[in-house]
């Protein structure tokens, strides 16, 4: 019997690539997104249910789970992928943007997870895969909000793994590096205030470093999908999975040289 996976944020990027990858592997896929009426590719695939799920809307979370279970009988794996990145000086962010960042990346993840736990508990099995980032173990300049959410995802996931183990559920964290998706476009909230001239140097150097020839090499979303598949199917208790060569380089360097040297190297990289 085919297993079933539910993925949030499946309209583009990592989520869509993961939906396609698991379909190709013979899984049933519940591909959820905020605007399913705009999806064209995944709706053409057999054993793929495209349905609405907005992590900020509790009713849509419950409805997507119900529809998925009705369609396929059970759900075996949850991938919490929906999210976006807010970057810029903290002082420049309106409070509503701060709340939206944490509601989407953290509270939404918690709400989806809470909603599916009773189903997993009744089955005494399941895998929860939370998409974090290398930004859950290290930081780039101007990312206090985004990195705050990803550090939170790391702590939530690690702690949750203890209690989830009591009901037969595994918790995994996938940490991509730079990925070639529309994250820097549709999924990117960059806030600056030209009147705050003191931040002009760091915002300019950040934009140049992330967009110029020295920007980290981005991996395809399909690479992350392969790592997610490994996490879902390796039947291990391994907690963290890196995705992308740059992810291995950055995290390896952080672990090798220590905080002080790593942070100084980051300052040098961004000309600070």
C-alpha positions in Angstrom: 0.0 0.0 0.0 1.4 3.4 -1.0 2.3 5.8 1.8 1.0 9.4 1.9 2.7 12.7 2.5 1.3 16.1 3.2 3.4 19.1 2.2 2.7 22.7 3.1 3.8 25.5 0.7 3.6 23.3 -2.4 2.9 25.9 -5.0 6.6 26.6 -5.8 10.2 25.9 -4.9 11.1 23.2 -2.4 7.4 22.3 -1.7 6.5 21.7 -5.4 9.8 19.8 -6.1 9.1 17.6 -3.1 5.5 16.9 -4.2 6.8 15.9 -7.6 9.6 13.8 -6.2 7.4 11.8 -3.8 4.9 11.3 -6.6 7.6 9.9 -8.8 8.5 7.5 -6.0 5.0 6.1 -6.0 3.6 8.0 -2.9 0.2 9.6 -2.5 0.8 13.3 -2.2 -1.4 16.0 -0.5 0.1 19.1 -2.0 -1.3 22.1 0.0 -1.0 25.8 -0.8 -2.8 29.1 -0.2 -4.1 29.4 -3.8 -4.7 25.9 -5.2 -6.9 27.3 -8.0 -3.7 28.7 -9.6 -1.9 25.3 -9.7 -1.7 23.6 -13.1 1.2 21.0 -13.0 0.5 19.0 -9.8 -3.3 18.8 -10.6 -2.4 16.7 -13.7 -0.7 14.0 -11.6 -2.4 10.8 -10.4 -2.6 10.2 -6.7 -1.9 13.9 -6.0 -4.5 15.9 -4.1 -4.0 19.7 -4.5 -5.9 21.5 -1.7 -6.0 24.7 0.2 -3.9 25.2 3.3 -2.9 28.6 4.7 -0.9 28.1 7.9 -2.5 31.2 9.3 -6.0 29.8 8.9 -6.9 27.1 11.4 -10.0 26.0 9.4 -8.0 25.5 6.3 -5.5 23.3 8.2 -8.3 21.1 9.5 -10.0 20.9 6.2 -6.8 19.9 4.3 -6.1 17.1 6.8 -9.7 15.8 6.6 -9.7 15.9 2.8 -6.3 14.1 2.7 -7.4 11.3 5.0 -10.6 10.9 3.1 -8.7 10.6 -0.2 -5.9 8.3 0.9 -7.0 6.7 4.2 -4.1 7.9 6.3 -1.2 10.4 6.4 2.3 9.0 7.0 4.6 12.0 6.7 4.1 15.8 7.3 6.5 18.3 5.7 6.2 21.7 7.2 7.7 23.7 4.4 5.6 26.9 4.1 7.5 30.0 5.1 9.3 33.1 3.9 12.2 35.3 4.9 12.1 38.8 6.4 15.4 40.7 6.2 16.5 44.2 7.0 17.3 46.3 10.1 15.0 45.4 12.9 14.3 49.1 13.6 12.9 49.4 10.0 10.3 46.7 10.4 6.7 47.6 11.2 5.4 45.4 14.1 2.8 43.8 11.8 5.6 42.4 9.6 7.4 41.1 12.7 4.2 39.3 13.8 3.6 37.9 10.3 7.1 36.5 10.1 6.7 34.6 13.3 3.1 33.6 12.7 4.0 32.1 9.3 7.3 30.4 10.1 6.7 29.3 13.7 3.1 29.5 14.9 1.8 28.2 11.6 4.2 25.3 11.8 3.1 24.6 15.3 -0.6 24.7 14.4 -0.2 22.3 11.5 1.8 19.9 13.7 -0.7 20.0 16.5 -3.5 19.3 14.1 -1.9 16.1 12.8 -0.5 14.7 16.0 -3.7 13.0 17.1 -3.8 11.2 13.8 -0.2 10.1 14.2 -0.9 9.1 17.8 -3.8 6.9 16.8 -1.7 5.2 14.2 1.3 5.0 16.5 3.5 6.1 13.6 4.4 9.1 11.5 7.3 11.3 10.5 7.3 15.1 10.9 9.9 16.9 8.7 10.4 20.6 9.5 12.2 22.6 6.9 14.6 24.8 8.7 17.7 26.3 7.1 21.4 26.6 7.7 20.0 29.9 9.1 18.7 27.8 12.0 22.3 27.2 13.2 24.1 30.4 11.9 23.1 33.9 10.9 23.6 36.4 8.1 23.5 40.1 8.7 20.0 41.8 8.8 18.2 38.5 9.4 17.3 38.8 13.1 13.6 38.0 12.3 14.1 35.2 9.8 16.9 33.6 11.8 14.9 34.0 15.0 12.1 31.9 13.4 14.5 29.2 12.1 16.4 29.0 15.5 12.9 28.5 17.0 12.1 25.7 14.5 15.3 24.0 15.5 14.5 24.1 19.2 10.9 23.1 18.7 11.8 20.1 16.6 14.6 18.8 18.8 12.4 19.1 22.0 9.3 17.7 20.2 11.3 14.6 19.1 11.4 13.4 22.7 7.6 13.4 23.3 6.8 12.3 19.7 8.9 9.2 20.2 6.5 8.1 22.9 3.8 7.8 20.3 5.9 6.2 17.6 6.6 9.5 15.7 9.9 10.7 14.4 10.8 14.3 14.0 13.4 15.4 11.4 14.9 18.8 10.5 16.1 19.5 6.9 18.5 22.5 6.7 19.0 23.7 3.1 21.6 26.2 2.1 21.0 28.7 -0.7 18.4 27.2 -3.0 17.4 28.4 -6.5 13.8 29.2 -5.8 11.7 32.4 -5.8 12.5 32.8 -2.1 14.3 36.1 -2.9 11.3 37.3 -4.8 7.8 36.3 -3.8 9.0 34.8 -0.5 11.3 37.6 0.6 10.4 40.7 2.7 13.3 43.2 2.6 12.6 46.3 4.7 14.8 49.4 4.6 14.2 53.0 5.7 16.2 55.5 3.7 16.0 58.0 6.6 18.0 55.6 8.8 21.2 56.4 7.1 23.3 54.6 9.7 22.2 51.3 8.3 23.0 52.2 4.7 26.4 50.6 4.6 25.3 47.3 5.9 22.1 47.1 3.7 24.2 48.0 0.6 26.9 45.4 1.3 24.3 42.8 2.1 22.5 43.4 -1.2 25.8 43.2 -3.1 27.1 40.2 -1.3 23.9 38.2 -1.8 23.3 39.2 -5.4 26.8 39.7 -6.8 29.5 37.3 -8.2 30.5 36.4 -4.7 27.0 35.2 -3.7 26.8 31.6 -2.5 26.1 29.1 -5.2 22.4 28.0 -5.1 21.4 24.4 -5.3 18.3 23.3 -7.1 15.1 22.7 -5.2 15.1 19.1 -6.4 18.2 18.5 -4.3 16.3 19.4 -1.1 13.5 17.1 -2.2 15.9 14.2 -2.4 17.1 15.0 1.2 13.5 15.2 2.4 12.8 11.8 0.8 15.9 10.4 2.7 14.6 11.8 6.0 11.2 10.4 5.4 12.3 6.9 4.4 15.6 6.1 6.2 13.8 4.7 9.2 16.4 6.3 11.5 16.3 8.6 14.5 18.7 11.0 12.9 17.5 14.5 13.6 19.3 16.9 11.2 19.9 16.7 7.5 21.9 19.3 5.6 21.0 20.0 2.0 23.5 21.6 -0.4 27.2 21.9 -0.6 27.2 25.3 0.9 25.2 24.1 3.8 27.9 21.5 4.6 30.6 24.2 4.2 29.0 26.8 6.4 27.9 24.5 9.2 31.2 22.6 9.1 33.1 25.8 9.4 30.9 27.0 12.3 31.6 23.7 14.2 35.3 23.8 13.4 36.4 27.3 14.1 34.0 28.3 16.8 31.7 31.3 17.3 34.2 34.2 17.4 36.2 33.3 14.3 33.1 32.3 12.4 31.4 35.6 13.1 34.5 37.6 12.2 34.7 35.7 8.9 31.1 36.6 8.3 31.9 40.2 8.9 34.8 40.0 6.5 32.6 38.3 3.8 30.1 41.2 4.0 32.6 43.9 4.3 31.6 44.9 7.8 
